[in-house]
Amino acid sequence: MVGPDAKKQILWISAEGLVRGFGWEAMAEQLKMPALKKDALKDVKKYDVDAIQRLRILNHLGGQGWEIISYARNEKDGSTLWLFKRRVGK
């Protein structure tokens, strides 16, 4: 059984390859994003940190031109699939 502090596996799959992180903070590191300043989290509840990291990643991807076009949640196992698209330059 997985405990509440277990990190979920996150995969980013694109034409450039696969990036894998266990938890949103690890995924941000794998995507070579600047580290979140720890003092920015001083008044944040522990369970909100993942939400902040997830939003940072989505903003980062949006800055690279990626746009979410679909989202689906598997109710059986709690997994989610987010589909993104990006316009490719000529």
C-alpha positions in Angstrom: 0.0 0.0 0.0 1.2 3.5 -0.9 1.4 6.0 2.0 0.3 9.6 1.9 3.9 10.9 1.5 4.6 8.6 -1.5 5.6 10.6 -4.6 3.6 9.9 -7.7 5.4 9.2 -11.0 5.0 12.0 -13.5 6.0 11.4 -17.2 6.4 14.0 -19.9 6.6 12.4 -23.3 7.3 14.4 -26.4 9.1 14.0 -29.8 12.3 14.9 -27.9 12.0 12.0 -25.6 10.8 11.0 -22.1 11.3 12.9 -18.9 10.4 11.2 -15.6 10.0 12.6 -12.1 8.7 11.2 -8.8 6.7 14.1 -7.5 6.2 17.6 -8.9 9.4 19.1 -7.3 11.5 16.3 -8.9 9.8 16.9 -12.2 10.6 20.6 -12.1 14.3 19.6 -11.6 14.1 17.2 -14.5 12.7 19.9 -16.7 15.7 22.1 -15.7 13.4 24.8 -14.2 14.8 27.3 -11.7 14.4 26.1 -8.1 11.5 27.5 -6.1 12.8 29.7 -3.4 12.1 28.0 -0.1 11.1 31.3 1.6 8.3 31.5 -1.0 6.8 28.5 0.8 7.2 29.7 4.4 3.5 30.4 4.9 2.2 27.5 2.7 0.7 24.4 4.1 2.5 21.2 3.3 -0.3 19.8 1.1 -0.3 23.0 -1.0 3.3 22.8 -2.0 2.6 20.1 -4.7 -0.2 22.3 -6.1 2.3 25.2 -6.4 4.9 23.1 -8.0 2.3 21.7 -10.5 1.2 25.2 -11.4 4.9 26.3 -11.9 5.4 23.4 -14.3 2.2 24.2 -16.2 3.3 27.8 -16.5 6.8 26.7 -17.6 5.3 24.5 -20.3 2.9 27.2 -21.4 5.9 29.6 -21.8 7.4 27.1 -24.2 4.2 27.2 -26.3 2.5 24.1 -24.9 -1.3 24.2 -24.4 -3.5 21.7 -22.6 -6.2 20.3 -25.0 -7.5 17.4 -23.0 -7.6 16.1 -19.4 -8.9 12.7 -18.2 -8.9 11.0 -14.8 -9.0 7.3 -14.2 -11.3 6.8 -11.2 -10.0 3.3 -10.6 -6.4 4.1 -9.9 -6.5 7.9 -9.6 -4.1 8.5 -12.5 -4.6 11.4 -14.9 -3.7 11.9 -18.5 -3.1 15.5 -19.8 -2.7 16.0 -23.5 -0.8 19.0 -24.8 -0.2 20.5 -28.2 2.3 23.0 -29.5 2.5 24.8 -32.8 5.7 23.8 -34.6 7.6 26.6 -36.4 8.2 26.3 -40.1 
